[in-house]
Amino acid sequence: MAIRAFGDLFNQVDDLPFGSGISVPASGAYGPFSTCRAIYLGQGGDLEIKLNDQQDKFLTFSGLARGQIVRLGATEIGPQSTASKIILLY
């Protein structure tokens, strides 16, 4: 998947700096939102998300550590998420 950044298109795996971010108000459900490049977890826990190419169901990543950047193209955070202080990175 290509991402538009800094006036050009780059692959999702390219090592680019993040150009913007959105703070998620609280733990639990949030979205849908434009596909992010990564998710920063201020407080760890379980992260339930819908991926860009799999919109029919949520996937759960369990026991994630705080301060971690998870590089996933997500479009929605599910209601079973326990991680908080989340920032969507673009």
N, C-alpha and C positions, 0 to 999 in steps of 0.2 A: 504494500500500500504506500503510495506516495503522499508526502505531507508538504504543503506549501509553507515555507518559512523564509524570511529575509528576501522575499521577491523571487524565489526559485523553488523548484520541486526537488525533494530529497527522499530517499528511501527511509522507511520507518527505523531501520537498523543503523542509519548514519549517526555518528557521534556529534550531534549538534547541541549547542546550548538551547535551553528552553527560552522561548520568546515571551511567554505570558503564563499566567496561572489564575485559577479561580478557587477561592476558598469555599469548601462545602460547609453549610451552616451547622450541621450536627451529625451524629452517627445515625445510621439507618438509611432509609430510601432517599434517593436524590436523582433527579433527571426525568426524562432523557436530556442529554447534552451532546454537543458536537464531539466527535471522536477525539479523545485526548491522546497524547503520546506517552504519558506516564502518570502515575499517581504517587504522591508523597504521603506517607502515613505519619502524622505527628504523634499519635498514640496507636500502638499495635492492637492486634486482635484478628478477627475474621473479616475478610473482604469478599462480599458477594457482588459480582458485576455481570453485565452483559457486554460481550465483546462485539466489536464492529461487524465482524462477519458471521456472528451467531446470535441473531436477535430474538430467537424463539425461546431461550431459557437462560437462567442465571448460572454462573459457575462460582463456586466458593473456594477461596484460598484461605486455609485455616492457620492460625497461630503465627501471623506475620509480626515481625518485630517493629517497634517504634523507630522513627527516623529513617525508615527504608523507602527507597524509590523503586516502585514496581513498574517496569516498562511494559505496559499493556495498552492496546487501543480500545479503551472502554467507552461505552455510550450511556451507561446507567449504573447506579449503585443500588443494590437490592436492600429490602427491608430487614434481612437477617444479618447485615453487617454490624460488627461490634467495634471495628476500628473507628477512630475519630480524629479530629483535627486534620482532616484530609484536604489536600490541595491538588486540584487537577492541573497538570502541566501540559502546555502546548508548545 
